Amino acid sequence: MDAARPPVDVRTCAEEILFLLREHGVDYLFLNPGTDSAPLQEAVATLTARRVAIPKIVASSFEGVALAAAHGYWQMTRRAQAVFVHVDVGTQNLGAMVHNVKRDRAGVIVLAGKTPYGEDPDAPGGRANRIHWHQDVPDQAGIVRPYTKWAFELVRREDTARVVGRALQVAEGGVPGLAYLTLSRDVLMQPAGPAELRRTARFARPEPAAIEPGTLARLTQQLAAARHPVIITSRLGRLPGAARSLARLAGLATVPVVCRPEAMNLPTSHPMRVGSPSTAASLIRQADLVLIIDCDVPWIPRHVVPPAEATIVQIDSDPVKADMPLWTFPVDVAITADAGVAVAQLADAVEAVADPEAPAAQARRTWLASAAATGPKQDGASQVRDVMLALDAHLAAEDIVIEEAVTNTETVTEVLTRTEPGTLSSPGGPGLGWALGGSVGVKLARPSNRVVAVVGDGAFMFGVPTAALCLAAEARAPFLTVILNNGGYRASRMPVFDLFPAGTSVALGDAVGTRFASQPDFAAVATACGAHGERVEDLTDVGDAIQKAFKSVEAGRSAVVDVAVTDQ
């Protein structure tokens, strides 16, 4: 603790934790309470009365939604937020959202209660309820261990400052991830640790790694010499300044960029952006140099692969990806570097030697135009395209689109105009149901921006809409949801058709378990949660429905527009 600063009036371990979280830059604590959170709840009331600064508490009725919100906040700010869940059952309710945090490399702190140790009748904070035995499991952290970067239990009050500082340091530093800290209420009720140990500084995060100069020079030469180079990225645009650096690099080097739709990596207006999936596949098949930047799955071998003689260069903060046991994409040169720093370096190096009017640059532009001309004029379902065109007409440049459209993702990101960094985002992982909670976190981080979630009907239900819409109201973070409602799980139907093209399912035009015969009234669900809701059957009405929904959001109420798309 700063010696020149007077001690802060914190008296219990629970109070100290709340104080320390705020000191380390945690703005929000998303709380799902239980019997184990009582000391923290009392600490919130007590510290508020004493005017001690703590994170803003936002009550959440479902843990997975809370974690998605913290994750969304991270995407906009690169600052870890906190989620409190109760013991093992609350940890289990985090569900697939922990997978998204891991794959998106998001920094988040999960504080989890733990069954009290004390069994004696007079033990402070000890066991006082039947569930305190039922919830005592051998390895609570094991529930999420494969998806966490760090797991620890606070057992000594003297260690509180070190443990909280370490949790934030690990969550935010290096390759960010989920820090899971368990806290029993016995410990939370102990007196605060000694003030002289309450250190809140000197938990340094590593500086972003850069490309080594010799490697940078060789890569610059390779880019200049290549006839058909391609850049592939997915989440590069999450990093501050990276989208603008990539735009500069692509323009200077005249290199087409294939953007997997996880972030706004390159403005849709950029001449080197490849928007069409079919054009992207054509370019990858012809490439002689492929530069993979911060992308876990650069292509799907079942659909497309680069030529065997192509040189593959990878830039990633974790190029080995040891947490994916079977990641065997061919790579000739793997560079460990922060993708944002690396792209800026490469743009500077290329600028010193590039000539956009040189014959090689002109040949690349001709190649890109030829690949675009040979592909279909439109990819994806026509009705989804029409819905997105209607939405696009009402979007401002600064609006933030949260995409979880699953099988319609490529159509959504191909049609929508996104020119500003940070205005397109996605879960970054495979856990369905992220967009609703994620939108709340994004709105909290960017309160002046309108936030729009584009989801399928399956993703909407996976997102626990009652909990998410209530969280949005609780946090005063309204957002618009546009549902592309195809009446079922198209993502689960397509593999059946793919693996059995001459099968009975194809002949029937359906696959077991992939149609919703009794779908809920999503507009009514929205209304029940205090939000605006509207069902659209005629696509010519989509624009008017979106306009009304935006008026609701601007007035402080979330909105849901449920659009029937029947060509799927």
Secondary structure, DSSP 8 states (H G I E B T S, - for coil): --TTS------BHHHHHHHHHHHTT--EEEE---GGGHHHHHHHHHHHHHT----EEEE-S-HHHHHHHHHHHHHHHS--EEEEE-HHHHHHTTTTHHHHHHHTT--EEEEEEE-----STT-TT---STHHHHT--TTGGGGTGGG-SEEEEE--GGGHHHHHHHHHHHHHSSS--EEEEEEEHHHHTSB---GGG---S-----------HHHHHHHHHHHHH-SSEEEEESSGGGSTTHHHHHHHHHHHHT--EEE-TTB--S-TT-TTEE--HHHHHHHHHH-SEEEEES-S-S--TTT----TT-EEEEEESSSS-TTSTT-----SEEEES-HHHHHHHHHHHHHTT--TTSHHHHHHHHHHHHHHHHS-S--S-HHHHHHHHHHHTT--TT-EEEEE-GGGHHHHHHHS---STTSEE--SSS-SS-HHHHHHHHHHHSTTS-EEEEEEHHHHHHT-HHHHHHHHHHHT---EEEEEE-SB-HHHHHHHHHH-TTSHHHHHT--TT-B-TT---HHHHHHHTTSEEEEE-SGGGHHHHHHHHHHHHHTT--EEEEEE----
